[in-house]
Amino acid sequence: FLASFQEFPDDPFAPAIWRSYAPQKCKFFLWLLHRDRLRTKARLLHCHMHNNGECPFCTAEEDCFHLSIGCTRSRNFWTFIGLDLASLPEALGVDQLWIVNPFQENDRRIASTILICVLWNIWNIWKCRNMKVFRNEDESNLLLSRRCHEDLVLWSNRCSSSAGRLKLVEWSNFFPV
């Protein structure tokens, strides 16, 4: 069994996703994002399940990178929380965030948990997208930031060490509420 998978290289981002303090639901969503398997309009168009691949916020093609970083709505949120991700090349995808480490956190597990929490807001952006598509409503950046803050505080309870717990609570203050 193992011999059949030896030709496939290890995924360097899998440990960052699966060993974080985030809940399983968040890890799974991020895994789909990392593997470019979210049901974006571009993916649905590729599978012949949709006739239009346009983003509901702009006219660009809605793929995972666009939804996460490239869309004007996503960039607006990143700018709101003080991160300039406009310079990330699309060819590298969302994985580039792990390489860049925009938070400059030394503890990789804490850094990946913080990053996952921020990327978890892509789920909120996804929900915001669905509200725009189905209800023609849009949520504010403050609401998305507040959810990220609350998630980090909540996830700090999953830390086994008090130092890690305090770091996550400290990082939660990064997000405007």
C-alpha positions in Angstrom: 0.0 0.0 0.0 2.7 2.5 1.0 4.8 1.6 -2.1 2.0 2.8 -4.3 2.1 6.3 -2.8 5.9 6.7 -2.8 5.9 8.5 -6.1 3.8 11.3 -4.7 5.8 13.9 -2.7 4.8 14.9 0.8 2.6 18.0 1.0 4.6 20.6 3.0 1.5 22.4 4.0 -0.5 19.5 5.4 1.1 19.6 8.9 0.4 23.3 9.1 -3.2 22.7 8.4 -3.8 19.4 10.3 -1.7 20.2 13.4 -3.1 23.6 14.2 -5.4 24.4 17.1 -8.3 25.1 14.7 -11.5 22.9 14.8 -11.8 20.1 12.3 -14.4 22.0 10.3 -11.9 24.8 9.8 -9.1 22.4 8.9 -11.3 20.7 6.3 -12.4 23.9 4.7 -8.7 25.1 4.5 -7.7 21.7 3.1 -10.2 22.2 0.3 -8.9 25.7 -0.3 -5.3 24.5 -0.3 -6.2 21.7 -2.8 -8.2 24.1 -5.0 -11.4 22.1 -4.5 -13.8 24.7 -3.2 -17.0 25.0 -5.2 -16.1 28.3 -6.7 -17.8 29.4 -9.9 -14.7 28.7 -11.9 -14.6 25.1 -10.6 -18.3 24.7 -11.3 -17.8 26.0 -14.8 -14.9 23.6 -15.3 -17.1 20.7 -14.2 -19.9 22.0 -16.6 -22.2 22.7 -13.6 -22.4 26.5 -14.1 -22.5 28.7 -17.2 -20.6 31.7 -15.7 -17.3 31.8 -13.8 -17.5 35.4 -12.7 -17.1 36.6 -9.2 -20.2 38.2 -7.7 -18.1 41.1 -6.3 -16.2 41.9 -9.5 -15.9 40.6 -13.1 -12.9 38.4 -12.6 -13.0 34.6 -12.7 -13.8 33.3 -9.2 -11.3 30.6 -8.3 -9.7 29.8 -4.9 -6.9 32.4 -5.1 -9.3 35.0 -6.3 -11.8 34.3 -3.5 -9.0 34.3 -0.9 -6.7 37.1 -2.0 -7.3 38.5 -5.4 -10.9 39.7 -5.2 -11.5 43.4 -4.4 -13.7 42.2 -1.5 -11.0 40.0 -0.1 -8.3 42.6 -0.5 -10.6 45.1 1.2 -10.8 42.8 4.2 -7.0 42.1 4.2 -6.3 45.9 4.1 -8.9 46.5 6.9 -6.9 44.2 9.2 -3.6 45.8 8.1 -2.1 43.1 5.8 -0.9 44.0 2.3 -1.3 40.8 0.3 -1.6 42.4 -3.1 2.0 41.5 -3.9 1.5 37.7 -3.7 1.8 36.1 -7.1 -1.3 34.2 -8.2 0.8 31.3 -9.5 1.9 30.4 -6.0 -1.7 30.4 -4.6 -2.9 30.6 -1.0 0.1 28.4 0.1 2.3 31.5 -0.3 0.9 32.8 3.0 2.7 30.0 4.9 5.9 30.8 3.2 5.7 34.6 3.6 4.5 34.3 7.3 2.9 37.7 7.3 2.5 37.8 11.1 6.2 37.1 11.8 5.3 34.7 14.5 8.3 32.4 15.5 6.2 29.5 16.9 5.1 27.7 13.7 2.1 26.0 15.3 0.8 29.3 16.7 1.6 31.1 13.4 -0.3 28.5 11.4 -3.3 28.7 13.9 -3.4 32.5 13.5 -3.1 32.2 9.8 -5.8 29.5 9.7 -8.0 31.8 11.8 -7.5 34.6 9.3 -8.1 32.2 6.4 -11.1 30.9 8.2 -12.6 34.3 7.5 -12.5 33.2 3.9 -15.3 31.0 5.0 -17.1 34.2 6.2 -16.2 35.8 2.9 -17.7 32.7 1.3 -20.8 33.1 3.3 -20.8 36.8 2.5 -20.5 35.9 -1.2 -23.4 33.5 -0.9 -25.5 36.3 0.8 -24.7 38.6 -2.1 -25.5 35.9 -4.7 -28.8 34.7 -3.0 -30.0 37.7 -1.0 -28.1 40.6 -2.6 -26.6 41.6 0.9 -23.0 42.3 1.9 -21.4 42.1 5.3 -18.9 44.6 6.8 -15.2 44.1 7.3 -15.7 44.8 11.0 -18.1 41.9 11.3 -15.5 39.6 9.6 -12.7 40.9 11.8 -14.9 40.4 15.0 -15.5 36.8 14.0 -11.7 36.2 13.6 -11.1 37.8 17.0 -13.7 35.6 18.6 -12.4 32.5 16.9 -8.9 33.0 18.2 -10.1 33.6 21.7 -12.2 30.5 21.5 -9.4 28.4 19.9 -7.0 29.5 22.6 -8.9 27.1 24.9 -7.7 24.2 22.7 -4.0 24.9 23.5 -2.3 22.5 25.9 0.2 25.1 27.2 -0.7 28.3 29.0 2.0 30.1 27.0 0.3 29.1 23.7 -3.1 30.0 25.1 -1.8 33.5 26.1 -0.2 34.0 22.7 -3.4 33.3 20.8 -5.4 35.6 23.1 -2.7 38.3 22.5 -2.9 37.7 18.8 -6.7 38.0 18.9 -6.2 41.7 19.7 -4.6 42.1 16.2 -8.1 42.2 14.7 -10.2 45.3 15.1 -13.5 44.7 16.9 
